[in-house]
Amino acid sequence: MDFLWDTNLLIHKIRKSWSFEIWNNQHKFFDSGNRNFISIVSVGEISSIALQRNWGDKKMKILQNTLNQLSSLPIAKRNIIEAYSRIDAYSQGKLKGKLLPKKMTARNMGKNDLWIAATAKVINAKLVTTDKDFQHLNDTFFEVIELEFPLKDEF
């Protein structure tokens, strides 16, 4: 199974959060046969977060080790650019022949999220995230695995 990680999943892995451990046990990200990808856009986002939050050497080493476990994908490919355009138009409710589901309104997606979504579409991966930003794309362009935070009393 192919997974494309949203940036927020990276943050949980780097922090070694309990949530990440539970999600990894559920989805078996690193099991044999599974492949884990990240958009180069997420590499830029996480690097910016590290600088802004002044991460120390220890956390930066964890970041580098985490990035080494994932295959980083570029966005400067024609098919990703085309997917970006289609997903953006769809999200705005303006993609000819592909309407938003009933009761769903047009939305502006963040540009980084659009690149991440386009990458998931092109490589046919399940996009793994902890937020709802991609929910409207689920089963239309790719599968979204929206991870929920475990309740504290589950521990």
C-alpha positions as CSV (number, residue, x, y, z in Angstrom):
1,M,0.0,0.0,0.0
2,D,1.3,3.5,-0.8
3,F,0.8,6.3,1.7
4,L,1.5,10.0,1.1
5,W,2.0,11.8,4.4
6,D,0.6,15.3,5.1
7,T,3.0,17.5,7.0
8,N,1.1,17.2,10.2
9,L,1.8,13.5,10.4
10,L,5.5,14.2,10.2
11,I,5.2,16.5,13.2
12,H,3.6,13.7,15.2
13,K,6.3,11.2,14.2
14,I,9.1,13.7,15.0
15,R,7.6,14.4,18.4
16,K,7.2,10.7,19.0
17,S,3.6,11.2,20.1
18,W,1.5,8.5,21.4
19,S,-1.0,9.3,18.7
20,F,1.6,8.4,16.0
21,E,2.4,5.1,17.7
22,I,-1.3,4.2,17.8
23,W,-1.8,5.2,14.1
24,N,1.3,3.3,13.1
25,N,0.0,0.2,14.9
26,Q,-3.4,0.6,13.1
27,H,-2.1,1.3,9.6
28,K,1.3,-0.4,9.7
29,F,3.0,2.3,7.7
30,F,6.4,0.7,7.8
31,D,5.3,-2.9,7.2
32,S,6.8,-4.8,4.3
33,G,5.1,-4.0,1.1
34,N,4.0,-0.5,2.2
35,R,5.6,2.5,0.7
36,N,5.7,5.9,2.4
37,F,6.0,9.1,0.5
38,I,6.2,12.8,1.2
39,S,5.8,15.8,-1.1
40,I,8.8,18.1,-1.4
41,V,6.3,20.7,-0.3
42,S,6.0,19.0,3.1
43,V,9.8,18.9,3.3
44,G,9.7,22.7,2.9
45,E,6.9,23.1,5.4
46,I,8.6,21.0,8.1
47,S,11.9,22.7,7.5
48,S,10.3,26.1,8.0
49,I,8.6,24.9,11.2
50,A,11.9,23.6,12.5
51,L,13.5,27.0,11.9
52,Q,10.6,29.0,13.3
53,R,10.5,26.9,16.4
54,N,14.3,26.9,16.7
55,W,14.6,23.1,17.0
56,G,17.8,21.9,18.6
57,D,20.3,19.3,17.3
58,K,18.4,16.3,18.7
59,K,15.1,17.2,17.1
60,M,16.8,18.1,13.8
61,K,18.5,14.7,13.8
62,I,15.1,13.0,14.4
63,L,13.7,15.1,11.5
64,Q,16.5,14.0,9.2
65,N,16.1,10.4,10.1
66,T,12.4,10.6,9.5
67,L,12.8,12.2,6.1
68,N,15.3,9.5,5.2
69,Q,12.6,6.9,5.9
70,L,10.2,8.5,3.4
71,S,10.6,8.9,-0.4
72,S,10.4,12.6,-1.3
73,L,8.6,13.5,-4.5
74,P,9.1,16.6,-6.6
75,I,6.2,18.7,-7.9
76,A,7.8,20.0,-11.1
77,K,6.2,17.3,-13.2
78,R,3.5,18.0,-15.8
79,N,1.0,15.4,-14.4
80,I,1.3,16.8,-10.9
81,I,0.7,20.4,-12.3
82,E,-2.4,19.1,-14.2
83,A,-3.7,17.4,-11.1
84,Y,-3.1,20.6,-9.0
85,S,-5.2,22.5,-11.6
86,R,-8.1,20.0,-11.6
87,I,-8.2,19.7,-7.8
88,D,-8.1,23.5,-7.3
89,A,-10.9,23.9,-9.9
90,Y,-12.9,21.1,-8.3
91,S,-12.5,22.6,-4.8
92,Q,-13.8,25.9,-6.1
93,G,-16.8,24.1,-7.6
94,K,-15.7,25.0,-11.1
95,L,-14.4,21.8,-12.6
96,K,-16.6,21.1,-15.7
97,G,-18.2,17.7,-15.4
98,K,-17.2,17.1,-11.8
99,L,-19.4,18.8,-9.3
100,L,-18.9,18.9,-5.5
101,P,-21.1,16.5,-3.6
102,K,-24.4,17.7,-2.3
103,K,-24.2,19.8,0.9
104,M,-20.6,20.6,0.2
105,T,-19.6,24.1,-0.6
106,A,-16.7,25.5,-2.6
107,R,-13.6,26.1,-0.7
108,N,-10.2,27.6,-1.0
109,M,-7.5,25.1,-0.3
110,G,-4.1,26.3,0.9
111,K,-1.6,26.2,-2.0
112,N,0.7,23.7,-0.2
113,D,-2.2,21.4,0.4
114,L,-3.1,21.5,-3.3
115,W,0.4,20.4,-4.2
116,I,0.3,17.6,-1.6
117,A,-3.2,16.5,-2.9
118,A,-2.0,16.6,-6.5
119,T,1.0,14.4,-5.6
120,A,-1.3,11.9,-3.9
121,K,-3.6,11.8,-7.0
122,V,-0.7,11.2,-9.4
123,I,1.0,8.5,-7.5
124,N,-2.4,6.9,-6.5
125,A,-1.5,6.9,-2.8
126,K,-3.7,7.2,0.3
127,L,-3.2,10.6,1.7
128,V,-2.7,10.4,5.5
129,T,-3.5,13.5,7.5
130,T,-4.8,14.7,10.9
131,D,-6.9,17.5,9.6
132,K,-10.1,17.9,7.5
133,D,-8.5,20.0,4.7
134,F,-8.6,17.1,2.2
135,Q,-12.0,15.6,3.2
136,H,-13.9,16.9,0.2
137,L,-11.4,15.1,-2.1
138,N,-11.9,11.6,-0.5
139,D,-12.9,9.0,-3.0
140,T,-13.1,11.6,-5.8
141,F,-9.3,12.0,-6.5
142,F,-7.8,9.6,-3.9
143,E,-8.5,8.0,-0.6
144,V,-8.0,10.2,2.5
145,I,-7.1,8.6,5.8
146,E,-8.0,11.2,8.4
147,L,-6.4,10.2,11.6
148,E,-8.1,11.1,14.8
149,F,-6.5,11.8,18.1
150,P,-6.9,9.0,20.6
151,L,-8.7,9.8,23.8
152,K,-6.4,10.2,26.8
153,D,-8.2,7.4,28.7
154,E,-7.2,4.9,26.0
155,F,-3.7,4.8,27.4
